[in-house]
Amino acid sequence: MADARTVVDLINVTASFFKSKGIANTARLDAELLLAQVLGCERIELYVRFDRPVEEPHLSQFRELVRERGRRRPVKQMLGRCEFMSHEFGITPDVLIPRPETETLVAQALTALDDSARTVVDLGTGSGNIAISIALARPNVAVYATDISEPALEVARRNSDRLGVAGRVTLLAGDMFAPLVGRGLDGTVDCVVSNPPYVADSELPGLMPEVAEYEPRGALVSEKDGMGHTLRIIAEAPAMLRGGGLLALETSPHTARGAKAAAEASGAYEDVRTVLDLGKAERVLTARKRA
């Protein structure tokens, strides 16, 4: 990249460099996103300045970002933002990067929330993407969102403030349901939703470096072969849900069937099912508390 100076040259050379580092599918897109970040413009604007030179200090800044990406740091983490449910969320290394698959989870939760719904609980909120998306889509609903990580909650607070739902999303520090004790919510919640950790320790080495090396382990890995958090939520959610209230959990193809079996075996739920994401993977467990 030493001789590359124009926008088009930098993009082409950088895309080739990324491919050499095992970044094949998004090599050119990543190059364009990082260059647009440095130049302070929208990605589409690069197409009208392809032959323009990139001068210092922008050139040095871009090269440093390219080196970081070459070490497989996720682009969205580098940019500090990510789109989810058509809204932009700020992110840091303290939270999982919101993924399109999780939009399937939010869509399932929203189906349970008609005009009579009043309360939702989001466990392990991270960036707040699930809780805030629900609050934006259902203005009549109050959302309680918990996370054991204070740095993650700070990210969620900033997103909640910026997206205008701070008055309806209550962010609480603690482990899963623990911060909700004593708040008068038992047996009243319309929907409990969560994207819990569900990666087994044995799976971690097989994940992409962007995930295994850069995203928070506590938000990824769960004990009991990836099922630990899922089983806890299935066991504890009935005390919080109203009769007919919905439990919606993100799963992986590795955990989906075990989660469904556990919900059925508990006797607390009916209408237990798994829902496929757009990639046809079993992505979400839904179950309604027996009345």
Long-range contacts (C-beta under 8 A, 24 or more apart in sequence): 1-63, 1-66, 5-53, 5-54, 5-59, 6-50, 6-51, 6-52, 6-53, 6-54, 7-35, 7-46, 7-49, 7-50, 7-51, 7-52, 7-54, 8-50, 8-51, 10-35, 10-54, 10-62, 11-35, 11-46, 14-66, 17-66, 17-70, 18-66, 18-69, 18-70, 21-69, 21-70, 21-72, 22-72, 23-69, 23-70, 23-72, 26-75, 30-69, 30-75, 31-66, 33-75, 33-79, 34-62, 34-65, 34-66, 34-69, 34-75, 34-78, 34-79, 35-62, 37-65, 37-78, 37-79, 38-62, 38-65, 72-208, 72-209, 72-210, 72-213, 72-214, 73-210, 73-214, 74-210, 74-211, 74-214, 74-215, 77-214, 77-215, 82-127, 82-129, 84-129, 84-133, 85-129, 85-133, 85-136, 85-137, 87-132, 87-133, 87-136, 87-163, 89-127, 89-128, 89-129, 89-132, 89-159, 90-127, 90-155, 90-158, 90-159, 90-162, 91-127, 91-155, 92-151, 92-155, 93-214, 93-215, 93-216, 94-149, 94-151, 94-152, 94-154, 94-155, 94-216, 95-126, 95-127, 95-149, 95-152, 95-155, 95-156, 95-216, 95-219, 96-126, 96-127, 96-195, 96-215, 96-216, 96-219, 96-220, 97-215, 98-126, 98-127, 98-129, 100-277, 100-278, 101-250, 101-277, 101-278, 101-279, 101-281, 101-283, 102-129, 102-130, 102-195, 102-250, 104-275, 104-276, 104-277, 104-278, 104-283, 104-284, 105-130, 105-193, 105-195, 105-248, 105-249, 105-250, 105-283, 105-284, 106-130, 106-133, 106-134, 106-137, 106-193, 108-246, 108-248, 108-275, 108-284, 108-286, 109-134, 109-191, 109-193, 109-246, 109-248, 110-134, 110-137, 110-138, 111-246, 112-190, 112-191, 112-245, 112-246, 112-248, 113-138, 113-141, 113-190, 113-191, 115-140, 117-141, 117-190, 117-191, 118-142, 118-188, 118-190, 119-143, 119-144, 119-185, 119-188, 119-189, 119-190, 120-144, 120-189, 120-190, 120-191, 120-192, 120-193, 121-145, 121-146, 121-177, 121-180, 121-185, 121-189, 121-191, 121-192, 121-193, 121-240, 122-146, 122-193, 122-194, 123-176, 123-177, 123-192, 123-193, 123-194, 123-196, 123-233, 124-148, 124-176, 124-194, 124-195, 124-196, 124-197, 124-219, 124-229, 125-152, 125-153, 125-156, 125-171, 126-152, 126-155, 126-156, 126-195, 126-219, 127-152, 127-155, 127-156, 127-159, 128-155, 128-156, 128-157, 128-159, 128-160, 128-169, 128-171, 129-159, 130-193, 130-194, 130-195, 131-156, 131-160, 131-169, 132-156, 132-159, 132-160, 132-163, 132-165, 132-169, 134-193, 135-165, 135-168, 135-169, 136-163, 136-165, 139-168, 141-168, 141-190, 142-168, 142-170, 143-168, 143-169, 143-170, 144-170, 144-172, 144-180, 144-183, 144-185, 145-169, 145-170, 145-171, 145-172, 146-171, 146-172, 146-173, 146-174, 146-175, 146-176, 146-177, 146-178, 146-179, 146-180, 147-171, 147-173, 148-173, 148-174, 148-175, 148-176, 148-218, 149-216, 149-218, 149-219, 152-216, 152-219, 176-229, 176-232, 176-233, 176-236, 177-236, 177-237, 177-239, 177-240, 180-240, 185-240, 186-239, 186-240, 187-239, 187-240, 187-241, 187-242, 188-240, 188-242, 189-240, 189-241, 189-242, 189-245, 190-241, 190-242, 190-245, 190-246, 191-241, 191-245, 191-246, 191-247, 191-248, 192-233, 192-237, 192-240, 192-241, 192-245, 192-246, 192-247, 192-248, 193-247, 193-248, 193-249, 194-229, 194-233, 194-248, 194-249, 194-250, 195-249, 195-250, 196-222, 196-229, 196-230, 196-233, 196-249, 196-250, 197-221, 197-222, 197-226, 197-228, 197-229, 198-222, 198-226, 198-227, 198-229, 198-230, 198-250, 198-251, 198-252, 198-254, 198-255, 199-226, 199-252, 200-225, 200-226, 200-254, 203-254, 226-252, 226-254, 226-255, 227-255, 227-258, 227-259, 227-262, 230-255, 230-258, 230-259, 230-262, 230-285, 231-259, 231-262, 234-259, 234-262, 234-263, 234-266, 234-287, 235-266, 237-289, 238-266, 238-268, 238-269, 238-289, 241-289, 242-289, 243-289, 243-290, 243-291, 244-288, 244-289, 244-291, 245-288, 245-289, 246-286, 246-287, 246-288, 246-289, 247-285, 247-286, 247-287, 247-288, 247-289, 248-284, 248-285, 248-286, 249-284, 249-285, 249-286, 250-283, 250-284, 251-282, 251-283, 251-284, 251-285, 252-281, 252-282, 252-283, 253-281, 253-282, 256-282, 256-283, 256-285, 257-282, 259-285, 260-285, 263-287
